[in-house]
Amino acid sequence: CERLFSSPIPPNMARHGLRSLTLWIFSLPIVLTSSMPPLLVALWTATTAFIYLGVEELGAQVEQPFRVLPLWQLCHLVQLNVEEALSTPDLPLRLNRPSVATPAPLGCQF
């Protein structure tokens, strides 16, 4: 399962989706011209292009999040917190709290 998540989408597959979307967006005004006024066709085509190209761009960002998100800052902060926790000998390694998932039996007090 991890192998599926770590393998990127082939570039030809991503290009095919973008080319198909571009062809559809360019053909949309031709199809709508007979049923709408020209100004409404332009507005509808621009709105549709904005929405669908935005969804396509979000898909590309979700596919490769490390190019867009500054996750190195989060990793560095986590590393500093772990190093600080390990260097402090006074802190207990385990918290003694009753688990919420398994309630205590009746009559037992913790």
Stockholm file with secondary structure:
# STOCKHOLM 1.0

chainA/1-110         CERLFSSPIPPNMARHGLRSLTLWIFSLPIVLTSSMPPLLVALWTATTAFIYLGVEELGAQVEQPFRVLPLWQLCHLVQLNVEEALSTPDLPLRLNRPSVATPAPLGCQF
#=GR chainA/1-110 SS CHHHHHSCCCHHHHHHHHHHHHHHHHHHHHHHTTTSCHHHHHHHHHHHHHHHHHHHHHHHHHHSGGGTSCHHHHHHHHHHHHHHHHHCTTSCSSCCCCCSSSCCCTTCCC
#=GC SS_cons         CHHHHHSCCCHHHHHHHHHHHHHHHHHHHHHHTTTSCHHHHHHHHHHHHHHHHHHHHHHHHHHSGGGTSCHHHHHHHHHHHHHHHHHCTTSCSSCCCCCSSSCCCTTCCC
//
